[in-house]
Amino acid sequence: MTIRLHLILLTALSLFAGQADARTIFTNANGYTLDEVGRLITFDTLVVGDDGRVEQTMSSPARPPNGEIVDVGGRTMLPGLIDAHGHVMGLGQGLMTLDLSGTKTLEEALAAVAGYAAANPDLAWIRGRGWNQVTYGMDGFPTAAQLDEIVSDRPVILERVDGHASWVNSAAIRAAGITAATVDPDGGRIERGADGKPAGTLIDAASALVHAVMPAPTTAQLEAALTTALRKMAATGLTGVADMGTTPAEWAVMRRFGEEGRLTARIAAYAGGMDALADMAPSGPSGWLHGDRLALVGVKLYGDGALGSRGAAMIEPYSDDPGNTGLLFVSGAELRNQFVSAASRGFAIAFHAIGDAANREALDAFADILAYVPGGRHRIEHAQIIAAQDLPRFAELGIIASMQPTHATSDKAMAENRVGPDRIRGGYAWKTLMQSGARFAAGSDFPVEPPEPLYGLHAAITRQDRDGEPPEGWYPEESLGRQAAFGAFTTGAAYAAGAETRVGTLTGGKWADFVILDADPFQIDAGDIWSIAVEETWLAGERVFARDTDGNGI
């Protein structure tokens, strides 16, 4: 062997050894993951390559390969949790504006508005969200007159907790030019007084009348909102989300963050409507970009409103509001044309349907278009109230049920009143849908609900709120086992976004996205799962969140 060849071989061997040693070995973990066929497996060692992907998981006494050792300290390690339905910019904006979600009475809400307005005298508009007239014990909706007593010198717009109604003051009503003569828009309703004048609450599409005259967020504000949202998501253990209703301006900011290496979670974006889709992706889905951290995969379309504001479209009238069947936003040929237009270009359809009429219309439309454009990861978002005969159709048509467990535990105080004891049996029917063979993906709909996925795991398993009510669970026959709930926030959510080959499990070749918890959700009392703390969050083998001794993220 020549000296030159010998040197080449030595160099190659040293480079190979260096690459092998560049891997990171996480040891002493209490690890759980599903495997590729859905079985729950445990491990104590995770081997991550220098490319940020999982090489393998191992259990003692197997000897790990060479690499940098990280001792997990016996703590619980799970694949990164994925929210199948959230609103990323909404989360960030909500954390930066007035949050009424913790208010229990109208008086508390008004006091919070007064305090916020006093603390922000330079804001041209007062914006916030989170009110809930049901929690406040009100028979009707809050009014502009109530807000006027607090703030009358500038517009106020406050979104209901579900985002499907807006509470506005008189200044906002005047700015939008809404009068007694204003006709209710398609898919919306202006709540009115006895004199026909706007009373101060705008339902669903009627909110757009005010949104149209509000200043659009600046690029700097969108960047701040995305930064805030990503920080919050990492702190809750979320490594991925399906962003429902992304606007072109938001997509541009997300793209910039991806190019600059600032995305600390994976975002599967669904454009907010057909016009936004045409603007954002005229040539088809983007594919996964920036190290699989961002993709435009589909379009979000709305079928109806929400149950709390009685805007969800029902086959029969509301049990507590005879004569009202809610609001069906789109149907018939128009809906099918939208479905075909999106599906034929390779986009996944995510269709918002809460009432049984909206769910049936969506299923009928999917049945019609799938004969012409088969396949696709199409989904119904929320799927809250479903007629009994329509429950098996999700599996038959291959439609993913994208549902939010904490909606059930938040809605339990009013849902049965809205639909009665018979229709509620087809409500929040997670287990029934899964047993029928339907694909199930879980999320939170943040900021409508808190983004913490462990809250969702707790709700899915117990059907209780975080105060432990009701003691036996609300319609507990629809509760999920721990493994099924875990899968809904990992493999189920990954599949729904078309990312199952990239994330969702800690198996060879997938990204090393994982969380480290201070307790074991498979062993702890089910009622305490929501209180488990996220101690670290890792994305592609890099730590993006750690909780310091004061409980803060660093």
C-alpha positions in Angstrom: 0.0 0.0 0.0 1.4 3.4 -0.9 1.9 6.1 1.7 -0.6 8.3 -0.2 -3.4 5.6 -0.1 -2.7 4.8 3.5 -3.2 8.5 4.4 -6.4 8.6 2.4 -7.8 5.6 4.3 -6.8 7.0 7.7 -8.5 10.3 6.9 -11.7 8.6 5.8 -11.7 6.4 8.9 -11.2 9.4 11.2 -14.0 11.3 9.4 -16.3 8.3 9.8 -15.4 8.0 13.5 -16.0 11.7 14.0 -19.4 11.5 12.4 -20.4 8.5 14.5 -19.3 10.3 17.7 -21.3 13.4 16.7 -24.5 11.5 17.6 -26.2 12.3 20.9 -27.3 9.5 23.2 -30.1 10.3 25.6 -29.9 7.7 28.4 -31.8 7.0 31.6 -35.1 8.0 30.1 -38.6 6.7 31.0 -39.5 6.7 27.3 -42.7 5.9 25.4 -43.5 6.0 21.7 -45.9 4.3 19.4 -44.2 2.2 16.7 -45.1 2.2 13.0 -48.1 -0.1 13.5 -49.4 1.7 16.6 -48.1 -0.5 19.4 -46.9 1.3 22.5 -43.3 0.6 23.2 -41.0 1.7 26.0 -37.3 2.5 26.0 -34.6 4.0 28.1 -32.2 5.2 25.5 -32.7 7.4 22.4 -30.0 7.7 19.8 -30.1 10.9 17.7 -27.8 11.4 14.7 -26.0 14.6 14.0 -28.7 15.3 11.3 -31.3 15.7 14.1 -33.1 12.4 13.2 -33.7 9.4 15.3 -31.3 6.5 14.7 -32.9 4.1 17.2 -34.4 3.6 20.6 -32.9 1.0 23.0 -33.6 -0.6 26.3 -31.1 -1.9 28.8 -28.9 -4.0 28.8 -28.3 -3.1 25.1 -25.1 -1.1 24.7 -25.5 2.2 22.9 -23.1 3.4 20.2 -20.5 6.0 20.7 -21.7 9.6 21.1 -22.3 12.5 23.5 -24.2 11.2 26.5 -27.2 13.2 27.9 -28.6 11.8 31.1 -32.4 12.3 31.2 -32.4 11.6 34.9 -35.2 9.0 34.9 -37.7 11.6 33.6 -40.5 10.7 31.1 -39.7 11.2 27.4 -42.5 11.3 24.8 -42.5 12.2 21.1 -43.2 15.9 20.5 -46.9 16.5 20.9 -48.8 17.9 17.9 -51.9 20.0 17.8 -54.2 19.0 14.9 -56.1 22.3 15.0 -54.7 25.6 16.2 -54.4 29.3 15.2 -50.8 30.2 15.6 -51.1 34.0 15.0 -54.3 34.0 17.1 -52.4 32.5 20.0 -49.7 35.1 19.8 -52.1 38.0 19.3 -54.2 36.7 22.2 -51.3 36.7 24.5 -50.5 40.3 23.5 -54.0 41.7 23.8 -56.8 41.6 26.4 -57.6 38.1 27.6 -61.0 37.6 29.1 -61.0 33.8 29.2 -60.5 33.8 33.0 -63.5 36.0 33.8 -66.5 34.4 35.4 -69.0 37.2 35.4 -70.0 40.1 33.2 -68.8 42.5 35.9 -65.3 40.9 35.9 -65.1 41.2 32.1 -66.1 44.9 32.2 -63.6 45.5 34.9 -60.9 43.8 32.9 -61.8 46.0 29.8 -61.6 49.1 32.0 -58.2 48.2 33.4 -56.8 47.3 30.0 -58.1 50.6 28.4 -56.6 52.6 31.2 -53.3 50.9 30.9 -53.2 51.4 27.1 -54.4 54.9 26.5 -52.6 55.2 23.1 -54.3 52.2 21.5 -56.6 53.3 18.7 -58.7 50.1 19.1 -59.2 48.0 22.2 -59.1 44.3 21.1 -59.5 41.2 23.1 -61.1 37.8 23.3 -62.4 35.1 25.6 -65.8 36.2 26.9 -68.5 33.7 27.4 -72.1 34.6 28.2 -72.9 31.1 29.3 -70.2 31.2 32.0 -71.5 34.7 33.0 -75.0 33.2 33.5 -76.6 35.5 31.0 -79.8 34.7 29.1 -78.7 36.7 26.1 -75.6 38.3 24.7 -73.7 41.3 26.2 -74.5 44.7 24.7 -72.7 47.8 23.4 -74.3 49.9 26.1 -72.5 47.9 28.7 -69.2 48.5 27.0 -70.0 52.2 26.4 -70.1 52.8 30.1 -66.5 51.6 30.2 -65.0 52.8 26.9 -66.8 55.3 24.6 -63.9 57.3 23.1 -62.6 54.6 20.8 -63.8 51.3 19.2 -63.8 48.1 21.2 -64.1 44.6 19.7 -63.9 41.5 21.8 -64.2 38.0 20.3 -66.2 35.4 22.1 -64.2 32.4 23.5 -65.0 30.3 20.4 -64.2 33.1 17.9 -67.7 33.0 16.4 -69.1 36.2 17.8 -67.9 39.7 18.6 -68.9 42.0 21.4 -68.5 45.6 20.2 -69.2 49.1 21.6 -71.0 51.9 19.8 -67.8 53.4 18.5 -67.0 50.2 16.7 -70.6 50.0 15.3 -70.3 53.6 14.0 -66.9 52.9 12.5 -68.4 50.0 10.6 -71.4 51.9 9.5 -73.8 49.4 11.0 -77.4 50.7 11.4 -80.9 49.3 11.8 -81.0 49.2 8.0 -78.0 47.0 7.7 -78.9 43.6 6.3 -77.5 40.5 8.0 -74.7 39.1 5.8 -74.8 35.6 4.5 -73.6 33.3 7.3 -73.9 35.9 10.0 -76.4 37.7 12.2 -76.5 41.1 13.9 -78.1 40.9 17.3 -80.6 43.7 17.5 -82.7 45.5 20.1 -86.5 45.8 20.1 -86.0 48.9 17.8 -84.0 46.9 15.3 -80.8 48.8 16.0 -77.6 46.8 16.5 -77.4 45.7 20.1 -73.6 45.1 20.3 -73.1 41.4 19.4 -72.2 40.3 15.9 -72.5 36.5 15.1 -70.1 34.8 12.8 -69.9 36.5 9.4 -71.4 39.7 10.8 -68.1 40.3 12.7 -66.5 40.9 9.3 -68.4 44.2 9.1 -66.2 45.6 11.9 -63.0 43.6 10.9 -63.2 45.3 7.5 -62.6 48.8 9.0 -60.0 47.8 11.6 -56.3 48.5 10.9 -54.6 45.5 9.4 -51.7 44.1 11.6 -48.3 45.3 10.5 -45.5 43.0 9.6 -43.8 43.8 12.8 -46.9 43.0 14.8 -47.3 39.6 13.0 -43.6 38.8 13.7 -44.2 39.6 17.3 -47.3 37.4 17.4 -45.4 34.5 15.8 -42.5 34.8 18.2 -44.9 34.9 21.1 -46.9 31.9 19.9 -43.8 29.8 19.2 -42.4 30.5 22.7 -45.7 29.5 24.3 -46.0 26.3 22.1 -42.5 25.2 23.1 -43.3 25.7 26.8 -46.4 23.5 26.5 -44.6 20.6 24.7 -46.0 21.3 21.3 -43.5 20.6 18.5 -46.1 20.8 15.7 -49.5 22.3 14.8 -51.9 22.4 11.9 -52.5 26.2 11.5 -56.2 26.6 10.5 -57.0 29.7 8.4 -53.5 31.1 7.5 -53.6 34.4 5.7 -51.2 35.4 2.9 -49.6 38.0 5.3 -49.1 35.4 8.0 -47.7 32.9 5.5 -45.2 35.4 4.3 -44.0 35.9 7.9 -43.8 32.2 8.5 -41.8 31.7 5.4 -39.4 34.4 6.6 -39.0 32.7 10.0 -38.3 29.4 8.2 -35.7 30.9 6.0 -34.0 32.5 9.0 -34.1 29.4 11.1 -36.5 30.8 13.6 -39.3 28.2 13.5 -39.2 26.2 16.7 -42.2 24.2 15.8 -43.4 22.5 12.6 -46.4 24.2 11.0 -48.8 22.6 8.5 -50.7 25.6 7.2 -54.2 25.6 5.8 -55.0 28.7 3.8 -58.0 30.7 5.1 -60.4 30.2 2.2 -60.2 29.8 -1.5 -59.1 33.4 -2.2 -56.2 33.1 0.2 -55.3 29.7 -1.3 -55.0 31.2 -4.8 -52.8 34.0 -3.4 -50.5 31.7 -1.3 -50.1 28.7 -3.5 -51.2 29.2 -7.2 -49.2 26.2 -8.3 -50.2 23.7 -5.6 -49.1 22.6 -2.2 -45.7 23.9 -1.2 -44.3 20.6 0.1 -42.3 20.6 3.4 -39.8 23.4 3.6 -37.0 24.5 5.8 -36.1 21.1 7.3 -39.7 20.0 7.3 -40.7 22.9 9.6 -43.3 24.5 7.3 -45.7 23.4 4.6 -48.9 24.8 3.0 -50.9 21.6 2.7 -54.5 22.6 2.3 -57.4 25.0 2.7 -59.6 25.7 5.6 -63.3 26.3 4.8 -66.2 27.1 7.0 -69.5 25.3 7.1 -71.2 26.9 10.1 -70.8 28.8 13.3 -70.4 27.6 16.9 -72.7 25.9 19.4 -72.3 28.4 22.2 -73.6 31.3 20.0 -76.2 29.0 18.4 -74.6 29.5 15.0 -73.8 25.8 14.5 -76.1 24.5 11.7 -78.6 22.0 13.0 -81.0 19.6 11.2 -83.7 20.4 13.7 -84.1 23.6 15.7 -82.1 24.2 18.9 -83.7 22.6 21.9 -83.3 25.9 23.8 -84.2 28.2 20.9 -87.1 26.8 18.9 -87.2 28.1 15.4 -83.4 28.6 15.2 -81.4 26.1 13.2 -78.2 28.1 13.2 -76.2 29.3 10.2 -75.1 27.1 7.2 -72.5 29.2 5.4 -72.1 27.2 2.2 -73.8 24.2 0.6 -74.9 22.6 -2.6 -73.1 23.2 -5.8 -71.0 26.1 -4.4 -69.5 23.8 -1.7 -68.8 21.0 -4.2 -67.2 23.4 -6.6 -64.8 24.6 -3.8 -64.1 21.0 -2.8 -63.3 19.9 -6.4 -61.2 23.0 -7.1 -59.0 22.4 -4.0 -58.8 18.6 -4.2 -58.0 18.4 -7.9 -54.9 20.5 -7.3 -53.7 18.3 -4.5 -54.8 20.4 -1.5 -56.3 18.8 1.6 -59.6 20.2 2.6 -60.2 21.0 6.3 -63.9 21.8 6.7 -65.3 23.4 9.8 -68.5 21.7 10.8 -70.0 21.8 14.3 -73.7 21.2 13.9 -75.3 18.0 12.6 -76.5 19.7 9.5 -73.1 21.1 8.6 -71.5 17.7 9.2 -74.0 16.0 7.0 -73.6 18.6 4.2 -69.8 18.1 4.4 -70.0 14.3 4.3 -72.5 14.5 1.4 -70.1 16.8 -0.5 -67.1 14.6 0.1 -69.1 11.6 -1.1 -69.9 13.4 -4.3 -66.4 14.7 -5.1 -64.4 11.6 -4.1 -65.9 9.8 -7.0 -64.1 12.3 -9.3 -61.0 13.2 -7.2 -60.2 10.2 -5.0 -57.8 10.2 -2.1 -56.5 13.2 -0.1 -56.2 13.9 3.6 -59.5 15.6 3.9 -60.8 16.4 7.4 -63.8 17.7 9.2 -62.8 20.1 11.9 -64.6 19.9 15.3 -67.3 17.4 14.2 -69.0 18.1 17.4 -72.7 17.2 16.9 -73.2 14.3 14.4 -76.5 12.6 13.5 -76.3 8.9 14.5 -76.6 7.6 11.0 -73.7 9.9 9.9 -71.2 8.6 12.4 -70.0 5.6 10.3 -69.6 7.7 7.2 -66.3 9.2 8.4 -64.6 5.8 8.1 -66.5 4.8 5.0 -65.4 8.0 3.2 -61.9 8.1 4.7 -62.6 11.5 6.2 -60.4 12.4 9.3 -62.3 13.5 12.4 -60.2 16.4 13.7 -61.6 17.1 17.2 -60.7 19.0 20.3 -61.1 17.1 23.6 -61.2 20.2 25.8 -64.1 21.5 23.8 -66.3 18.8 25.4 -65.2 19.7 28.9 -65.7 23.4 28.3 -69.0 22.9 26.5 -70.6 20.4 28.9 -72.4 23.2 30.8 -74.4 24.2 27.7 -74.2 21.6 25.0 -77.0 19.4 26.1 -79.3 22.4 26.7 -78.6 23.4 23.1 -79.3 20.0 21.4 -81.3 17.9 24.0 -80.7 14.5 25.4 -81.0 12.5 22.2 -78.8 14.5 19.8 -76.1 14.9 22.4 -75.4 11.1 22.0 -73.8 12.0 18.7 -71.8 14.8 20.3 -68.1 14.8 21.0 -68.2 11.1 20.1 -64.5 10.3 20.0 -64.6 6.7 21.0 -67.6 5.9 18.7 -65.8 7.4 15.7 -62.5 5.6 16.5 -64.3 2.3 16.9 -66.0 2.8 13.6 -62.5 2.8 12.0 -62.3 6.6 11.4 -59.0 8.3 11.6 -58.9 10.6 14.6 -56.7 13.6 15.2 -56.7 15.7 18.4 -56.1 19.4 19.0 -57.2 22.3 21.1 -58.4 25.1 18.7 -56.1 27.4 20.6 -56.6 30.2 21.5 -60.2 29.2 21.9 -58.9 26.7 24.4 -55.5 26.7 26.2 -52.7 25.3 23.9 -51.5 22.8 26.5 -51.8 19.4 24.9 -51.6 17.7 28.3 -55.0 19.4 29.1 -56.3 17.7 26.0 -54.9 14.3 27.0 -56.6 14.7 30.4 -59.9 15.7 28.9 -59.8 12.8 26.3 -59.1 10.2 29.0 -61.4 11.5 31.8 -64.1 13.6 30.1 -63.6 15.9 33.1 -62.7 19.5 33.4 -59.5 20.5 35.4 -61.6 20.8 38.6 -62.5 17.1 38.3 -66.1 17.6 37.2 -68.2 15.7 36.7 -66.7 13.0 39.0 -67.6 10.1 36.7 -66.9 12.1 33.5 -69.3 13.7 31.1 -70.8 10.9 29.0 -67.8 8.8 30.0 -68.6 6.0 27.5 -66.9 8.3 24.9 -63.7 8.6 26.8 -60.4 7.3 25.3 -57.8 5.0 26.8 -54.4 6.5 27.5 -52.8 5.0 24.5 -55.5 6.1 22.1 -55.4 9.7 23.5 -51.6 9.7 23.2 -51.9 8.5 19.6 -54.4 11.2 18.8 -51.9 14.0 19.7 -48.9 12.2 18.0 -49.5 9.8 15.1 -53.1 10.9 14.5 -52.2 14.6 14.2 -49.1 13.8 12.1 -51.2 11.7 9.7 -53.8 14.3 9.4 -51.2 16.8 8.2 -49.5 14.4 5.8 -46.4 14.3 8.0 -46.5 10.7 9.4 -43.3 9.8 7.6 -41.5 12.7 9.3 -42.8 13.0 12.9 -45.2 11.5 15.4 -43.1 8.6 16.7 -39.5 8.3 17.9 -38.6 5.6 15.4 -35.7 5.4 13.0 -35.4 8.1 10.4 -37.9 10.5 11.8 -37.0 13.8 13.3 -35.9 13.7 17.0 -38.8 15.9 18.2 -39.5 15.1 21.8 -40.6 16.4 25.2 -39.4 15.6 28.7 -42.0 15.7 31.5 -41.8 15.7 35.3 -44.3 12.9 35.6 -45.5 9.8 33.7 -48.9 10.2 32.0 -49.2 6.5 31.6 -48.8 5.9 35.4 -50.0 9.0 37.2 -53.7 9.2 38.3 -55.7 10.2 35.2 -57.2 13.2 36.9 -53.7 14.7 37.4 -52.5 14.4 33.9 -53.3 18.0 33.1 -51.0 19.2 35.9 -47.8 17.5 34.5 -45.1 20.0 33.8 -43.2 20.2 30.6 -39.5 20.5 31.5 -37.9 20.4 28.1 -38.9 20.5 24.5 -36.6 19.4 21.7 -36.9 19.8 17.9 -34.7 17.9 15.5 -32.4 17.0 18.4 -32.0 20.7 19.5 -33.5 22.0 22.7 -36.0 24.8 22.1 -37.4 25.1 25.7 -36.2 24.3 29.2 -37.9 25.2 32.4 -35.6 26.8 35.0 -35.9 26.4 38.7 -38.4 29.2 38.9 -40.7 27.5 36.4 -39.8 29.9 33.5 -38.7 29.0 30.0 -35.1 29.6 29.1 
